[in-house]
């Protein structure tokens, strides 16, 4: 990742954000600032999530295009975060030494960084100091606390809202039909010249013989273990449960008339001849409102939370003084904000 990070930092200097990109301060929000270095770190972190960019050169058009694409949403998110952090500070919240140290112990343990030298090396690799780490953790804590106290804790889902959602989305709240099968595969050898007809006939005859033995009462699991070439032989040929609606249409057609215990005729597949036994089938079932009430509440609450959070951010934004030092970046910010407001037309404009 060091190579990618270096390439991205070089590329960021080439992004057409105007000459002012070289100024250290990009935007000031109520007296706090977002610097060029801080924003580039956000861009690098985001681009690291796209492994297809790892082998591109710093001057690659694809890399520069990716930077331009992610910039609007990133700068909007950066300003949002700063507004929430400022609100948290207004409410008197901060991370204390004991709280940070407790978090740090857990973080080191989770990442196998108990050795202090290893931990310091990891910080250095990320270009961070302990002070940087603490600031980042405090920001995350403030953002989380503000969202919880000012938005999440004020959201409730009434019974009427839950019932309305259920009426509209009942088909999404279903338990799909599933099938559990057993299989035996008799493989047909293939060569560059294709399939030998005699070998194909032999494999089919073996499959038919095995089916006769199964119909006579021999255990499917034992014959699968003894004769199948499919990986499932290790489990007595057992496969599933499988969602029936996710199976290939031709496969669904074969299974549709079958009842529990039925065994198919030999089916020619690309690998050979397959025998299938239907072990069990569960029918599609629409969940009752009472059964789905918890899931419905979570879904409705999350939708409301997103909407209320956007409204809350707009209120903070309308009360803030935002001074831009980079016109290109401001246009990117305005683009992302307009897109958000168009997706939530009930959100008041700042």
N, C-alpha and C positions, 0 to 999 in steps of 0.2 A: 504493500500500500504506500510505502514511501515514494516509490517511483510515480505512482498515480498522483499522489498529493502534490509532488513537485511539478508534474506536468499541468495539473489543474491550476495551481497558483500562477504558473507562467501564462496559461491560457486566459485566466481571469483578467490579466493585465491587457489582453488584446480585445476583450469584449467591448463593443461599441457603446459604452455608456458615457462618452464624452470626455473631454480633457479633465473635468473635475473629478474623475474617478481616482485621480492621484491625491486628492485632498483627503486628509485623514478622517474628517467628520463628514458623513454622508447625510445625516438627518438629525435634527435635534427635536426631542419630544418633551415638552414641559421641563426643559433644562437638562434632561439626560440625553446622551448621544448614542448613536450607532456609528461605529467607525468602519473604515474600509477593511481593516484587518479582521474585525469581528464578523463582518458580513461575508468576507471571502471564506472564513472558516465554516460558516453555515453552508455556503455553496459547495465547498469540498466535501463536507459531511453528507450532503444530499447526493452528490454525484458518486460517492463511494458506494451507494446503494444500487448502482447500475453497473454491474460487472462487465457488461459489453463494452464499456468505455476504457477498460483497463489497459488495453494494448494500443490505444490511439496515441499519436504524437501530440505534443503540446500545440502545434499549429493546425491540427486536424479540423476541417470544417464541421465534422460531426460533433466534436467536443465543444467547439465554440457555439454551435447551434443548441446543444444540450444546456449550456450555461444560460443562454438567452431564454430558453423555454422555462427553466425553473425559477428564474429571478423574480418575476412578478409575485408569485405565491410566497416565495421566501421573504421578500421585503415586507409584504403585508403581514406575514406571521411574526416577523421580527418586531414590527411596530405594535401589533396586538400584544405580544409578550411583554413589551416594555410598559404598555398601559396597565396590564394586570399586575406587574411587579410594583409599579408606582402605587397602585391602589392598595396592594398588600402592605406596603410601607406606611401608607396613610392610616391603615387600621392598626398599626403598631406591631406588625409581625416581623420576626427575624429568626434566623437559625442560631441557636446558642452553641457554645463549645461542646457541651455534653451531648446535645442532639446530633451535631455534626460528627463527633467522635464515634458515637454509636453507629451512625450510618457508615462511617469509614471502615469500622471493624467488619461489618457485614459485607461491604463491597469487596474488601480485600479477600475475605474468606470465599465469597462466591466466585471470584476470579482467580483463585489460587495465587494470590499476591501477598501472602503472609510475610514473606521476606521483604524488609524495607528497601533493600537495594533493587529488587525486582520491581517494586512499586514505583520507586523513583525513576527507574529506567522506562517504565510504561508511561509515566507522566511526560518524560522528556520526549518519547517517541511521538506523543500526541501534541507536542509543543505547548504543554501546560505546566503551570506551577501549582503548588498546593493552594495558593490564594485563588488562582483561576478556578480550580476544582470546587473550592468552597463557594465561590460566587455563583457558579453554575448550579450547584445543588440548592443554594438559597433561592435562586430564581425559580427553579422547578418547584420548590416547596411553596413559594409565594403564589405562583400561578395556580397550583393545585388547590391551595387553601381558599383563594379568592373565588375560583370557579365553584368550589363546594359550598362556601358560605353564602355567596351572593347569587348563585344560580341554582345549583343542584338541589340544595336543601329546601328551596322554595317551590320545587316542582312536585306536583301530585297527579295521580291518574284516577279520575272518577270512574265509578262503575258504568256510567253512561258512555264515557269515552272508550272504555275497554270493550263494551258490547258493540259499539259502532265499529270499532276496528275489527272485531271478530266477524261481524256481518259482511264486511268488505273483503276480508282476507282469509276467510275460512279455508279456501283451497290451499293456502300456503301452510296451514296448520294441520297437515295430514301426516299420518304415518304410512309411508308408501309400502306397496306390496313387495315382499322379499321372498326369495327362493333359496333353499339350501339343497345342494346337489352332491352326488358322487359321480366320479368319472373314471373311465378306463380308456386309455389311448393306446392303440396299436399303431406304432409309427411305420410309415412306408418310406424306405430309403429313397433318396433322390441323388442324381448325379448331374453333371453338366448337360447330359443328353436328355434329362428329364426323368420320368418315372418308368421303371420296368413293369410292363403289364403283368407279368407272372408274379412279381413281388407284390403288386397291388392286389391281385386276386387272392394271394396267399394271406395277406393281412386282413382282407375283408372276411375270408373264411375263418380265420382265427377269432375275429370279433364276433362273428355269428355263433361260433362254437361257445365262446364265453357267455354270450347272451342266453344260449340254451341252458347252460349250467346255472346261470343266475335265476332263470325262470323255474328251474328245477329245485331251487331253494338254497343253493350254495351262497355263503355270505359275500356280499359285494366288496366289503372292506378287505377280505382275505384275497380275493381274486385280483383286486386292484393292486394290492401290495406285491403280489406274485408276478403279474403280467403287464401292468400299465407302465408306459414310459413317460408319463406326465409327472412333474414335480410333486403333484398331490398324492402320489403313491405312498409317500412317507406317512400320510395321514389317512390311509385307507381310501384314497380318492376323494376325500371330502373337500368341497369348495363352497364358499359362501359363509353367511348369507349375502346374497347379491340383490341389489335393488332391481326389480324387474323392468322398470321404465328406463334403466340405463343400459340394458342389454341390447345387442343388435336386433333390428326388427325380425330378421330371419330366425334368430335364436328364440325370440319371444313367441314366434309362430309355432315353433316346435314344442315349447313348454305349455302353451295355452291350453290344449286339451288334456294335459296330463294330470293325474291325481297322485296323491302320495303313494310311493312304492312302485309307480310305473317305471318301466325301463324302455328307452328308445331302441329302435332299430339302429344298426351301425350307421353313423353319420360321417360322410366324407368331409374332412377338413383339409386345410393346407398341409398338415403334418401327417395325416393318416386317417384311421377310422376310430371314431369316438363313440362310446356307450355312455349314456347319461341315465341316472336314476334320480327321480324327484324325491328327496328326503322329506321336505316340508315346504309349505307355502303359507305366508301370512297375507291376508287380504288388505287392500288399501282401506284405511280407517281415518275418518275425519275426527280430530280430537274434539271432545266436548268443550264448551266454554269454561267449565269449572277446571278441567284438566289443563287447559291452555292459559288460564288466567295469569299465571306467573310470567310466562313468556310474553304474553300480550302487554302486561304492565311494563316489562323491561323495554320492549320495542317502542311503545308509545312514549314512555319517559325519555328515551334516548332521542326520539324525534323532537320532542318538546325542548329537551336540554339544548340541542343544537340550535334551534330557533331562538331560544331565550338567551343563549350565549352570544349569538350574533347581535341581538338587540342591545344586550348589555355592553358589548364592545363598541357599538355605535354611539351609545350614550357617553362612554368614556372618551371616545374620539371627538364627539361634538364639544366636549368641555376642555379638550386639550389644545395646546399651542404647538403646532407642528411646523418646523422651519426646515425646508429642504436646501441642501447644498449641492445637489446633483439633479439636473433637470431630466436626464435620461432615466434615472432611478425613480424619480417622482412619477414619470409617465408609466413606468412598469407597475408602480404601486397603484396608481389610479386605474389601470387596466384590470388588475386583480380585484380591486374593490368594486368596480362596476360589475364584474362577472359575478361576484358574490351577491351583490344586491339584486341582480337580475334573477339569480336562482332563488332568492327569498324576497319576493315582491312586497311582503308585508313588513319587512325591516325598514324602519325609518331612515331616510337619508341623513348624513351627518350635517 
